[in-house]
Amino acid sequence: MASALIYSVLLCFLILNQKGLGFNAERELYDDSSDSFDDEEREIIERAGSNTNHFNSGYTKDNFNVYYMGQKIDGASTMSFQILTYGYAKDNWSVYYIGRKIPGASVMSFQVLSGGYAKDNWSVYYMGRKMEGVSPNSFSVNHLRRELNY
């Protein structure tokens, strides 16, 4: 369910931003040498140059900032930033879900499980939100699936 939502949002983003697909509305391939980019986009590309690292997860970073879907993540460290899975990422100080800081999540013990679930030594998270009343010591995605007959 969570991954379907993430893929749906990503697909909508790509459809709305047809340049991301590499085709224009007439299904013609873009030619970088043409005027298909406006001045602002050209400046961003030139400024980034080879100093931009792109990830398939929606996260991007350059020498100074970390971004999720083009939006700067305030306070994220480019030097220690790591992409995890299912929309999760972390740096030396914070854990993030789809570009938003997860309050109180422990960087040192944080681990992504599957299907949008993650946990640290103190809490269990689903799609970046803390699940109240759930013990991380006894929680497992397989146990949850058995209880829900999933």
DARAPE-V732181 format. One record per residue. N is the residue number from 1. SS is DSSP state (alpha for helix, beta for strand, coil for the rest). PHI is phi in degrees with one decimal (999 if undefined). OMEGA is omega in degrees with one decimal (none if undefined). Layout:
BEGIN
n=[N & N]
ss=[SS & SS]
phi=[PHI & PHI]
omega=[OMEGA & OMEGA]
END
This chain:
BEGIN
n=[1 & 2 & 3 & 4 & 5 & 6 & 7 & 8 & 9 & 10 & 11 & 12 & 13 & 14 & 15 & 16 & 17 & 18 & 19 & 20 & 21 & 22 & 23 & 24 & 25 & 26 & 27 & 28 & 29 & 30 & 31 & 32 & 33 & 34 & 35 & 36 & 37 & 38 & 39 & 40 & 41 & 42 & 43 & 44 & 45 & 46 & 47 & 48 & 49 & 50 & 51 & 52 & 53 & 54 & 55 & 56 & 57 & 58 & 59 & 60 & 61 & 62 & 63 & 64 & 65 & 66 & 67 & 68 & 69 & 70 & 71 & 72 & 73 & 74 & 75 & 76 & 77 & 78 & 79 & 80 & 81 & 82 & 83 & 84 & 85 & 86 & 87 & 88 & 89 & 90 & 91 & 92 & 93 & 94 & 95 & 96 & 97 & 98 & 99 & 100 & 101 & 102 & 103 & 104 & 105 & 106 & 107 & 108 & 109 & 110 & 111 & 112 & 113 & 114 & 115 & 116 & 117 & 118 & 119 & 120 & 121 & 122 & 123 & 124 & 125 & 126 & 127 & 128 & 129 & 130 & 131 & 132 & 133 & 134 & 135 & 136 & 137 & 138 & 139 & 140 & 141 & 142 & 143 & 144 & 145 & 146 & 147 & 148 & 149 & 150]
ss=[coil & alpha & alpha & alpha & alpha & alpha & alpha & alpha & alpha & alpha & alpha & alpha & alpha & alpha & alpha & alpha & coil & alpha & alpha & alpha & alpha & coil & beta & coil & coil & coil & coil & coil & beta & coil & coil & coil & coil & coil & coil & coil & coil & coil & alpha & alpha & alpha & alpha & alpha & alpha & alpha & alpha & alpha & alpha & alpha & alpha & alpha & coil & beta & beta & coil & coil & coil & coil & beta & beta & beta & coil & coil & coil & coil & beta & beta & beta & coil & coil & beta & beta & coil & coil & coil & coil & coil & coil & coil & coil & coil & beta & beta & coil & coil & coil & coil & beta & beta & beta & coil & coil & coil & coil & beta & beta & beta & coil & coil & beta & beta & coil & coil & coil & coil & coil & coil & coil & coil & coil & beta & beta & coil & coil & coil & coil & beta & beta & beta & coil & coil & coil & coil & beta & beta & beta & coil & coil & beta & beta & coil & coil & coil & coil & coil & coil & coil & coil & coil & coil & alpha & alpha & alpha & alpha & alpha & alpha & alpha & coil & coil & coil]
phi=[999 & -65.7 & -68.4 & -65.0 & -65.5 & -63.2 & -65.4 & -64.2 & -63.7 & -62.8 & -63.1 & -60.1 & -60.5 & -66.4 & -67.4 & -68.4 & -109.7 & -61.3 & -64.7 & -63.5 & -83.1 & 86.9 & -129.5 & -94.3 & -62.7 & -90.5 & 64.1 & -97.8 & -65.5 & -75.4 & -114.0 & -59.1 & -81.9 & -83.4 & -88.7 & -72.4 & -101.9 & -83.2 & -60.4 & -64.5 & -63.0 & -61.8 & -64.5 & -62.5 & -64.5 & -65.6 & -65.4 & -70.9 & 50.5 & -92.2 & -90.0 & -105.9 & -107.2 & -103.2 & -122.0 & -70.4 & -89.5 & 100.5 & -87.4 & -142.7 & -145.4 & -122.3 & -68.1 & -122.9 & -138.0 & -116.2 & -130.2 & -124.9 & 50.3 & 85.1 & -98.2 & -62.9 & -96.2 & -62.0 & 84.7 & -73.8 & -92.7 & -67.6 & -68.2 & -111.2 & -66.3 & -128.8 & -85.0 & -100.3 & -135.8 & 54.7 & 89.6 & -89.5 & -153.8 & -155.4 & -127.2 & -68.0 & -119.2 & -144.0 & -113.8 & -127.8 & -128.4 & 39.1 & 86.5 & -109.1 & -65.5 & -94.4 & -62.0 & 80.3 & -71.2 & -86.4 & -62.2 & -66.1 & -108.0 & -67.9 & -143.0 & -84.9 & -95.5 & -159.8 & 60.4 & 92.0 & -89.0 & -153.2 & -154.1 & -128.4 & -66.7 & -118.2 & -145.0 & -114.6 & -125.2 & -127.6 & 51.5 & 83.7 & -108.4 & -67.3 & -93.4 & -70.4 & 76.5 & -108.7 & -86.2 & -68.3 & -71.2 & -108.5 & -79.0 & -146.7 & -63.1 & -63.7 & -64.2 & -62.1 & -63.6 & -64.7 & -65.1 & -91.4 & 54.7 & -97.5]
omega=[-178.5 & -179.2 & 176.8 & 178.4 & 179.7 & 179.4 & 177.9 & 178.6 & 179.5 & 179.0 & 177.3 & 178.8 & -178.9 & 179.2 & 179.4 & 179.5 & -171.2 & 176.5 & 178.2 & 178.6 & -179.6 & 178.7 & 171.5 & -175.0 & 179.8 & 178.9 & 176.5 & 177.6 & 175.6 & 175.5 & -177.1 & -178.8 & 179.7 & 178.6 & -178.2 & 177.0 & 172.6 & -174.4 & -178.5 & 178.8 & 179.7 & 179.5 & 179.0 & -179.4 & -180.0 & -179.8 & -178.6 & 178.8 & -180.0 & -178.9 & 179.6 & 176.2 & -178.4 & 177.7 & -179.7 & -173.3 & -174.3 & 177.9 & 177.6 & 173.5 & 171.5 & -177.5 & -172.4 & -173.0 & 173.2 & -176.3 & 168.5 & -178.2 & 176.6 & -179.8 & -179.2 & 174.9 & -177.8 & 175.2 & -179.4 & -178.9 & 179.7 & -176.1 & -175.3 & -174.5 & 179.4 & 174.1 & 175.5 & 176.6 & 177.1 & 177.3 & -179.0 & 175.4 & 177.6 & 168.7 & -176.6 & -173.6 & -173.1 & 173.5 & -175.6 & 171.0 & -174.2 & 174.0 & -179.9 & 179.4 & 176.3 & -177.3 & 174.4 & -179.4 & -179.2 & -179.7 & -173.8 & -175.8 & -175.4 & 175.6 & 178.2 & 178.8 & 174.1 & 175.4 & 180.0 & 179.7 & 176.0 & 177.3 & 169.3 & -177.3 & -173.0 & -172.8 & 172.4 & -177.5 & 172.9 & -177.7 & 175.1 & -179.7 & -179.6 & 177.0 & -178.0 & 175.3 & -179.3 & -179.0 & 178.6 & -179.4 & -177.6 & -176.1 & 168.9 & -179.9 & -179.9 & 178.1 & 178.6 & -179.8 & 178.1 & -179.9 & -178.3 & -175.2 & -176.4 & none]
END
